């Protein structure tokens, strides 16, 4: 149907145009109907090919000027995963060089397949594909979806997105969007992406067809087209730079600060550590050797407990280095050798986060971060990372610092709805209560009428 309508449309514009249509179909019945339709219209039926688009490239090394698709929304590609990932590993020698999305939704795989069929000549190609909202924003920086969006936008392929009304399709009522892509943007559109809000361009159908309750009239189609072609900013058309949809996801760390008090509770915490328990566990197969090792281990456990009980239970150590130094000194007194792993376990079991404590540093003197306080900030690409940090983070968390190794963690998302959001002022409490009182009066009046 999409091919037939597309062919008719082109011939209306230019009756002398030579139109060749091509298509790939998964379902046998639909494939047969489409081939029959091509025969009746004088097209080459061999241009319609049977096969799974994700695993069987029936148009390998072939290119098209115009490509349209309405792929399945949010459908898993688990069954095709092995073959798709093998092709993805080929990079851009295959169709999925930009990466793969999560296995629960293959929408962006269909788009990559179409991009691989674009002509790379002076005229180039154009693509129109219908998606649900998921491909716009699903996936954080570094995810498959985000990396695919990143590649598409940074290569300046995405020209525009048109948001359609809900209830436009037979099998779903969700919001849908037309993505328009080209590898030959006109000069004014280079480096730009246009968003068109056409969600209010519809009329209700007299009779629903499944979930399809709305349709767009011919006049409304022309209005939407004008919004797009005019390429001007207005209430329903927004124009952005490509970079506006990119962001850096920066890790924000805070220094690890621990204090230590060796009281009864702390000692019990040490006893529950794997390292303490394993002191009295032997893996030897010989029963006598095993029994002897475990006996010695229990002795070490007892000595370690006595060592910890020798600490002043009222004293608080605000320095990890000072506490570890004291621990090692006492181990010599009690004749215990403390392995690095056991010391680490004791520190982890007794140490408590304390803002007044000294900052913990590693053996090279570098500040250690507190993983429990780790956070992230998404900073738009146009913003200076350091300026943003000083303005938005430092005033609230003075000891925070950025992990500069995450500066290259760039993601892209398109928050379409946010850009067309209109704030509606909430009704006042007085207005709501007045309406409630009026309704109560009407209900009371009706009750009195019924009761006579």
C-alpha positions as CSV (number, residue, x, y, z in Angstrom):
1,X,0.0,0.0,0.0
2,X,2.8,2.4,0.9
3,X,4.5,1.7,-2.5
4,X,1.3,2.1,-4.5
5,X,0.4,5.4,-2.9
6,X,4.0,6.6,-3.2
7,X,4.0,5.8,-6.9
8,X,0.7,7.5,-7.5
9,X,1.9,10.6,-5.7
10,X,5.1,10.9,-7.7
11,X,3.2,10.5,-11.0
12,X,0.7,13.2,-10.0
13,X,3.5,15.6,-9.6
14,X,5.3,14.5,-12.7
15,X,3.3,12.3,-15.1
16,X,6.4,11.6,-17.2
17,X,8.4,10.4,-14.3
18,X,9.8,6.9,-14.4
19,X,9.0,5.4,-11.1
20,X,10.6,2.1,-9.9
21,X,9.4,0.7,-6.6
22,X,11.1,-1.8,-4.4
23,X,10.1,-3.4,-1.1
24,X,10.9,-6.2,1.4
25,X,8.2,-8.0,3.3
26,X,8.4,-10.6,6.1
27,X,4.9,-12.1,5.9
28,X,4.2,-14.5,3.0
29,X,0.7,-13.4,2.5
30,X,1.5,-9.7,2.4
31,X,4.5,-10.4,0.1
32,X,2.2,-12.3,-2.3
33,X,-0.4,-9.5,-2.3
34,X,2.3,-6.9,-3.0
35,X,3.8,-8.8,-5.9
36,X,0.4,-9.3,-7.4
37,X,-0.3,-5.5,-7.1
38,X,3.0,-4.8,-8.8
39,X,2.1,-7.1,-11.7
40,X,-1.2,-5.3,-12.2
41,X,0.4,-1.9,-12.1
42,X,3.1,-2.9,-14.6
43,X,5.9,-2.8,-12.1
44,X,8.6,-5.5,-11.8
45,X,7.3,-8.0,-9.2
46,X,10.9,-9.2,-8.6
47,X,11.5,-5.8,-6.9
48,X,9.4,-7.1,-4.1
49,X,11.4,-9.5,-2.0
50,X,10.6,-11.9,0.8
51,X,12.7,-12.0,4.0
52,X,13.4,-10.6,7.4
53,X,14.8,-7.1,7.0
54,X,17.1,-7.4,10.0
55,X,18.7,-10.7,9.1
56,X,18.3,-10.9,5.3
57,X,19.5,-8.0,3.3
58,X,17.6,-8.5,0.1
59,X,18.9,-5.3,-1.4
60,X,22.6,-5.6,-0.6
61,X,24.7,-3.0,-2.4
62,X,21.5,-1.4,-3.9
63,X,20.4,2.2,-3.3
64,X,17.2,4.2,-3.5
65,X,16.4,7.9,-3.8
66,X,13.3,7.8,-1.5
67,X,12.8,5.4,1.3
68,X,9.7,5.1,3.5
69,X,8.9,2.6,6.3
70,X,6.5,2.0,9.1
71,X,8.4,-0.6,11.2
72,X,6.9,-2.5,14.1
73,X,6.9,-0.4,17.4
74,X,8.8,-1.8,20.4
75,X,9.2,-5.3,19.0
76,X,12.0,-7.5,20.3
77,X,14.7,-8.7,18.0
78,X,15.9,-11.5,20.3
79,X,15.5,-14.2,17.7
80,X,17.7,-12.1,15.3
81,X,20.2,-11.0,17.8
82,X,23.1,-13.3,16.8
83,X,23.0,-12.4,13.1
84,X,22.4,-8.7,13.8
85,X,25.3,-8.4,16.2
86,X,27.6,-10.3,13.8
87,X,26.8,-7.7,11.1
88,X,27.2,-4.9,13.6
89,X,30.7,-6.2,14.4
90,X,31.6,-5.5,10.7
91,X,31.2,-1.8,11.4
92,X,30.1,0.3,8.4
93,X,31.0,-2.6,6.1
94,X,27.6,-3.8,7.3
95,X,24.3,-2.1,7.9
96,X,24.5,-1.6,11.7
97,X,27.8,0.2,12.1
98,X,26.4,2.8,14.5
99,X,25.6,0.1,17.0
100,X,22.6,-1.9,18.2
101,X,19.7,-0.8,20.5
102,X,18.4,-2.8,23.4
103,X,17.0,-6.2,22.3
104,X,13.5,-5.2,23.3
105,X,13.1,-2.7,20.5
106,X,14.5,-2.9,17.0
107,X,13.2,0.3,15.6
108,X,16.6,2.0,15.1
109,X,17.9,-1.1,13.3
110,X,15.3,-0.6,10.6
111,X,16.4,3.0,10.3
112,X,20.0,2.1,10.0
113,X,19.1,-0.4,7.3
114,X,17.4,2.4,5.3
115,X,20.4,4.7,5.8
116,X,22.6,2.1,4.3
117,X,20.5,2.2,1.1
118,X,21.0,6.0,0.6
119,X,22.8,7.2,-2.6
120,X,26.0,9.0,-1.8
121,X,26.1,11.2,-4.8
122,X,25.2,14.8,-5.7
123,X,21.4,14.2,-5.3
124,X,21.6,11.9,-2.3
125,X,18.5,10.3,-0.8
126,X,15.6,11.1,1.5
127,X,14.0,8.9,4.2
128,X,10.7,9.1,6.1
129,X,10.1,6.6,8.9
130,X,7.4,6.4,11.5
131,X,8.4,5.6,15.1
132,X,6.8,5.7,18.5
133,X,8.3,7.9,21.2
134,X,10.9,5.4,22.4
135,X,13.6,6.1,19.7
136,X,13.6,9.8,20.6
137,X,15.0,9.4,24.1
138,X,15.3,5.8,25.3
139,X,18.8,4.9,26.4
140,X,21.3,6.9,28.5
141,X,24.6,8.3,27.2
142,X,26.8,5.4,26.0
143,X,23.8,3.1,25.3
144,X,23.1,1.6,21.9
145,X,20.1,3.9,21.2
146,X,22.0,7.0,22.3
147,X,25.1,6.1,20.2
148,X,22.9,5.6,17.1
149,X,21.2,9.0,17.6
150,X,24.6,10.5,18.1
151,X,25.9,9.0,14.9
152,X,22.8,10.1,12.9
153,X,22.9,13.7,14.3
154,X,26.6,14.3,14.2
155,X,26.6,13.2,10.5
156,X,23.9,15.8,10.0
157,X,21.4,13.2,8.6
158,X,18.4,14.1,10.7
159,X,16.4,16.9,9.0
160,X,13.2,17.0,11.0
161,X,10.7,15.2,13.2
162,X,6.9,15.6,12.9
163,X,4.8,14.7,16.0
164,X,1.5,13.2,14.9
165,X,-1.9,12.9,16.8
166,X,-2.6,9.9,18.9
167,X,-5.1,7.2,17.7
168,X,-3.9,7.3,14.1
169,X,-3.3,3.5,13.7
170,X,-5.5,0.5,13.8
171,X,-3.4,-1.5,16.3
172,X,-2.2,1.2,18.7
173,X,-3.3,4.6,20.0
174,X,0.1,5.8,21.2
175,X,1.9,8.9,20.0
176,X,3.9,8.6,16.8
177,X,6.5,10.6,15.0
178,X,7.7,10.9,11.5
179,X,11.5,11.1,11.2
180,X,12.8,12.8,8.0
181,X,16.4,12.2,7.1
182,X,18.6,13.1,4.2
183,X,22.3,13.1,3.3
184,X,21.9,16.2,1.1
185,X,20.4,18.9,3.3
186,X,19.7,22.3,1.6
187,X,22.0,25.0,2.8
188,X,19.6,26.6,5.3
189,X,19.0,23.3,7.0
190,X,22.6,22.2,7.5
191,X,23.5,21.7,11.1
192,X,19.8,22.1,12.0
193,X,16.9,19.9,13.1
194,X,13.3,21.0,12.8
195,X,10.6,19.8,15.2
196,X,7.0,20.2,14.0
197,X,4.1,19.7,16.4
198,X,1.2,18.4,14.4
199,X,-0.5,16.7,17.3
200,X,-3.6,18.9,17.0
201,X,-4.0,18.5,13.3
202,X,-6.8,15.9,13.0
203,X,-10.5,15.3,12.9
204,X,-12.4,12.6,14.7
205,X,-13.6,9.7,12.6
206,X,-17.3,9.0,12.5
207,X,-16.6,5.4,13.2
208,X,-13.5,4.0,14.8
209,X,-11.4,1.3,13.1
210,X,-9.8,-0.6,15.9
211,X,-7.6,2.0,17.8
212,X,-7.8,4.4,14.8
213,X,-10.2,7.2,15.9
214,X,-8.6,10.2,14.2
215,X,-7.6,11.1,10.7
216,X,-5.7,14.0,9.1
217,X,-7.7,15.9,6.4
218,X,-6.1,16.9,3.1
219,X,-6.2,20.6,4.2
220,X,-4.5,19.7,7.4
221,X,-1.8,17.7,5.5
222,X,-1.1,20.8,3.5
223,X,-0.9,22.9,6.6
224,X,1.6,20.5,8.2
225,X,3.6,20.4,4.9
226,X,3.8,24.2,4.9
227,X,5.0,24.3,8.5
228,X,7.8,22.0,7.5
229,X,8.7,23.5,4.2
230,X,8.6,27.1,5.4
231,X,11.3,26.2,8.0
232,X,10.3,29.0,10.3
233,X,10.0,29.3,14.1
234,X,6.5,29.5,15.3
235,X,4.1,28.0,17.9
236,X,4.2,24.6,16.1
237,X,7.6,24.7,14.5
238,X,10.9,24.8,16.4
239,X,14.4,24.9,14.9
240,X,17.5,23.7,16.8
241,X,21.2,23.3,16.2
242,X,22.3,19.7,16.1
243,X,24.3,20.2,19.3
244,X,21.2,21.3,21.2
245,X,20.2,17.6,21.6
246,X,23.7,16.4,22.8
247,X,24.9,16.3,26.4
248,X,27.8,15.1,28.4
249,X,27.0,12.8,31.3
250,X,29.7,13.7,33.9
251,X,30.4,11.8,37.0
252,X,30.5,13.9,40.1
253,X,32.5,12.5,43.0
254,X,33.0,13.4,46.6
255,X,35.9,12.5,48.8
256,X,35.8,9.5,51.1
257,X,35.9,10.5,54.7
258,X,35.8,7.9,57.4
259,X,35.9,7.9,61.2
260,X,36.6,4.8,63.4
261,X,35.3,3.8,66.8
262,X,36.1,0.3,67.9
263,X,33.2,-0.6,70.2
264,X,31.2,-3.9,70.6
265,X,29.0,-3.2,67.6
266,X,32.1,-2.6,65.4
267,X,33.7,-5.8,66.6
268,X,30.6,-7.8,65.7
269,X,30.7,-6.2,62.3
270,X,34.2,-7.5,61.8
271,X,33.2,-11.0,63.0
272,X,30.6,-11.1,60.2
273,X,33.0,-10.3,57.4
274,X,34.0,-13.1,55.0
275,X,37.7,-12.5,55.6
276,X,37.3,-13.1,59.4
277,X,35.1,-16.2,58.9
278,X,37.5,-17.6,56.4
279,X,40.4,-17.5,58.9
280,X,38.9,-20.7,60.4
281,X,38.1,-22.4,57.1
282,X,40.5,-24.8,55.4
283,X,40.2,-26.1,51.9
284,X,42.6,-28.9,52.4
285,X,41.4,-32.4,51.7
286,X,43.5,-34.2,54.3
287,X,41.3,-34.3,57.4
288,X,44.2,-33.9,59.9
289,X,45.8,-31.0,58.0
290,X,42.3,-29.4,57.6
291,X,41.5,-29.8,61.4
292,X,44.9,-28.3,62.3
293,X,44.6,-25.3,60.0
294,X,41.1,-24.6,61.3
295,X,42.3,-24.8,64.9
296,X,45.0,-22.3,64.2
297,X,42.5,-20.1,62.4
298,X,40.2,-20.1,65.4
299,X,43.1,-19.1,67.6
300,X,43.8,-16.2,65.2
301,X,40.2,-15.2,65.3
302,X,40.3,-15.1,69.1
303,X,43.5,-13.0,69.1
304,X,42.0,-10.6,66.6
305,X,39.0,-10.1,68.8
306,X,41.2,-9.5,71.8
307,X,43.2,-7.1,69.7
308,X,40.1,-5.1,68.8
309,X,38.8,-5.2,72.4
310,X,42.1,-3.5,73.5
311,X,41.1,-0.3,71.6
312,X,39.6,2.5,73.7
313,X,35.9,2.1,72.8
314,X,35.3,5.9,73.5
315,X,38.1,7.1,71.2
316,X,37.2,8.3,67.7
317,X,39.8,8.2,65.0
318,X,39.2,10.8,62.4
319,X,42.0,9.6,60.2
320,X,42.0,6.2,58.4
321,X,45.8,6.2,58.2
322,X,46.0,6.8,62.0
323,X,43.6,4.0,62.7
324,X,45.4,1.5,60.4
325,X,48.7,2.5,61.9
326,X,47.3,1.8,65.4
327,X,45.9,-1.5,64.1
328,X,49.2,-2.7,62.7
329,X,51.0,-1.7,65.9
330,X,48.6,-3.7,68.0
331,X,48.9,-6.7,65.7
332,X,52.6,-6.9,66.6
333,X,51.7,-6.8,70.3
334,X,49.3,-9.7,69.9
335,X,51.5,-11.6,67.6
336,X,49.1,-11.6,64.6
337,X,50.0,-11.1,61.0
338,X,47.2,-9.1,59.3
339,X,47.0,-9.6,55.5
340,X,46.1,-6.6,53.3
341,X,42.7,-8.1,52.6
342,X,41.9,-8.6,56.3
343,X,42.9,-5.0,57.1
344,X,40.7,-3.8,54.3
345,X,37.8,-5.9,55.7
346,X,38.3,-4.5,59.2
347,X,38.4,-0.9,57.9
348,X,35.3,-1.5,55.8
349,X,33.4,-3.1,58.8
350,X,34.3,-0.4,61.3
351,X,34.7,2.8,59.3
352,X,31.7,5.2,59.1
353,X,31.3,8.2,56.9
354,X,31.9,11.4,58.7
355,X,32.1,14.8,57.2
356,X,34.5,15.9,59.9
357,X,37.0,13.2,59.2
358,X,40.2,13.4,57.2
359,X,40.0,12.7,53.5
360,X,41.1,9.2,52.6
361,X,43.9,8.9,50.0
362,X,45.4,6.0,48.2
363,X,49.1,4.9,48.3
364,X,49.9,7.5,45.6
365,X,48.3,10.3,47.6
366,X,45.3,10.6,45.3
367,X,41.9,11.4,46.8
368,X,39.6,8.4,47.1
369,X,36.0,8.9,46.1
370,X,33.0,7.8,48.1
371,X,31.0,5.6,45.8
372,X,27.8,6.0,47.9
373,X,27.8,9.7,47.3
374,X,28.6,9.5,43.6
375,X,26.2,11.3,41.3
376,X,26.0,12.4,37.6
377,X,25.2,15.7,35.8
378,X,24.0,15.9,32.2
379,X,25.5,19.0,30.7
380,X,24.4,20.2,27.3
381,X,27.2,20.3,24.7
382,X,27.0,24.0,24.3
383,X,27.7,24.7,27.9
384,X,31.3,24.9,29.3
385,X,31.7,21.9,31.7
386,X,33.8,23.8,34.2
387,X,31.5,26.9,34.2
388,X,28.5,24.7,34.7
389,X,30.2,22.8,37.6
390,X,31.2,26.0,39.4
391,X,27.7,27.5,39.0
392,X,25.4,24.5,39.5
393,X,27.3,22.0,41.7
394,X,29.9,23.7,43.8
395,X,27.6,26.1,45.6
396,X,25.6,23.1,46.9
397,X,28.3,20.5,47.5
398,X,31.6,22.3,48.2
399,X,33.9,19.3,48.3
400,X,32.6,17.8,45.0
401,X,34.9,17.2,42.1
402,X,34.4,15.9,38.5
403,X,35.8,12.7,37.1
404,X,37.4,14.2,34.0
405,X,37.7,10.7,32.4
406,X,33.9,10.9,31.9
407,X,34.0,14.1,29.8
408,X,33.9,11.9,26.6
409,X,30.6,10.3,27.7
410,X,28.4,12.0,25.2
411,X,24.7,11.2,24.6
412,X,21.9,12.5,22.4
413,X,18.2,12.6,23.1
414,X,15.3,14.5,21.6
415,X,12.8,15.6,24.2
416,X,10.1,16.5,21.7
417,X,7.2,17.1,24.1
418,X,9.2,19.3,26.3
419,X,9.8,21.8,23.6
420,X,6.1,22.3,22.9
421,X,4.9,22.2,26.5
422,X,2.5,24.9,27.5
423,X,2.0,25.7,31.1
424,X,-1.7,25.8,32.1
425,X,-2.3,27.7,35.3
426,X,-4.1,25.6,37.9
427,X,-7.5,26.6,39.1
428,X,-7.6,28.3,42.5
429,X,-8.8,26.4,45.6
430,X,-11.7,28.9,45.9
431,X,-12.9,28.2,42.4
432,X,-12.8,24.5,42.9
433,X,-14.7,24.7,46.2
434,X,-17.3,27.0,44.6
435,X,-18.0,24.4,41.9
436,X,-18.2,21.6,44.4
437,X,-20.8,23.6,46.4
438,X,-22.8,24.2,43.3
439,X,-22.8,20.5,42.4
440,X,-23.8,19.6,45.9
441,X,-26.7,22.0,45.7
442,X,-27.8,20.5,42.3
443,X,-27.6,17.0,43.7
444,X,-29.6,17.9,46.8
445,X,-32.3,19.5,44.6
446,X,-32.5,16.4,42.4
447,X,-32.8,14.2,45.5
448,X,-35.7,16.3,46.9
449,X,-37.5,16.0,43.5
450,X,-37.2,12.2,43.6
451,X,-38.4,12.0,47.2
452,X,-41.3,14.4,46.5
